[in-house]
Amino acid sequence: MNIGIIGGGSIGLLFAYYLNQNATVTIYTRTAEQAEKINTDGICLKYKEHLQHTYVTAKTLDSWLGQDELTIVTVKQYQLSTVLKKISGASGYGRLLFLQNGMGHIKPLKKIKNNEIYIGSVEHGAYRDSATSVTHNGVGVTRLAVLNGEIAFLKDFISKSPNLFPFTIEENYYEMLIKKLVVNAIINPLTAVLRVRNGELMKNPHYYIILKNMFQELMMILKLDRQDQYFEQVLKVCENTANNRSSMLKDIEHHRETEVDAILGYLLEEAEIKGVQAPLIQTFYHLVKGISLQKGAD
Amino acid sequence: MNIGIIGGGSIGLLFAYYLNQNATVTIYTRTAEQAEKINTDGICLKYKEHLQHTYVTAKTLDSWLGQDELTIVTVKQYQLSTVLKKISGASGYGRLLFLQNGMGHIKPLKKIKNNEIYIGSVEHGAYRDSATSVTHNGVGVTRLAVLNGEIAFLKDFISKSPNLFPFTIEENYYEMLIKKLVVNAIINPLTAVLRVRNGELMKNPHYYIILKNMFQELMMILKLDRQDQYFEQVLKVCENTANNRSSMLKDIEHHRETEVDAILGYLLEEAEIKGVQAPLIQTFYHLVKGISLQKGAD
């Protein structure tokens, strides 16, 4: 199987490394510089002190024609509009899998015609060390669901994927994304504003009160069934990743753009549509945006 | 006039230095160590690169008998209960002037019988450099009002105070304290959580939105007339002290207890009494309390 991967960030490099074991991967990067480096050096994966290499073809996004059997779009949601312009120019060519956080990308994806569209939710931890190197510091699973296409293709794809990089199929893409959104919407902004590791939100009784109040606001907006299960999931992630710095905290620390628009921005839009007050979500949205502005995000 | 000053913090030292020019000051400190140092070295005031000294008598609070014509209580609100126990043991002895921030001290002060009670609001900037030294880095005014006593005494006191350390009389102690509370309740917690100087709250459009929302919540609780004047006052203080770090930010940075209970804690009690929702004030209350707990306030 030929697989195209759009984006040379941590998730792009991680997927390129693993999927190249059982398929032929081409990675499409934003810069020609990164493509050149990958063509020369390959991709290096660091996992528990071990270094492993693989060689893939790298091109810039301009060269993408949609001729691979599957193209996996790994860029952040705030970079997606550029990629979608490119994709719609070549539409009808193939299957697309989108791995963005949040929910904001679903609306534009529904407008893409003539393509099979799949949605993914990544539970791996990874960070990019350089243009060609990624550290896989948290092994998880990648959940896949159909937005517009055949589940048979996903089953076939999973059967050919490497054992050490598991995928599962979820029936409902909305539920799958919402589960991750609830976790991200609470842990990411709180840790980013407070500059603390994830576990601190449960350990500190004052932070825990804010966590619970944020959760209540989310539930007022999303009106989900079985709310206690979602709350337990938030606590479980805090516990399991107690010593981790969240992605949003790391983005803030490294003066990078955060995913706050994809996460809290989406929730604020939903709150407005549903006529629900969301004072905490609004406050944390502006706290994160303000900190980014102050620090001068790239 | 004999004046007693309870508390050897920045405000205690500042008032002791200036008032000793036209009166005889005795300062009452918490520790015997500080009293000894002051008796040996006097009090040093730093103002715009100039150092000035004055000699006052220093004793520990245990020695206070309330025999001065006026005793000025300069301790923070969270230390007040200890001082009030001492005062009520010696009640009936004299006039008391309380300089605490917030509003939480008014209720216990109303219970003190047989004393004339005055309330003050300090607009000076000062920080303590050592047990005997204070820097006067912002010259302002001290506003005085009657809680239970004679305005004639305040007028007499002011007529004898030094020219470079001005006092004014306010008719209404509640309005006087509320004005400062509104400013403190917004600027202090926001700057403490965000770790920014006061001016950043106006400069950063996202922080400014939070500032405005906090103000709206305060107005829902306090139900004040002429709200636009209070809002202008908040902005004026942000502007005039743009390069300053607020007292709460400095308390957080130096791992000291903050005045958040006296300020936001009071507002949360008022909100509950009046049945008003205060999600932002509650959130910033717990953010500040949580940061203090995490940092281990002394």
Interface residues (C-beta under 8 A of the other chain):
Chain A: V193 L194 V196 E200 N204 P205 H206 Y207 I209 I210 N213 P279 L280 Q282 T283 H286 L287 K289 G290 I291 L293 Q294
Chain B: V193 L194 V196 E200 N204 P205 H206 Y207 I209 I210 N213 P279 L280 Q282 T283 H286 L287 K289 G290 I291 L293 Q294
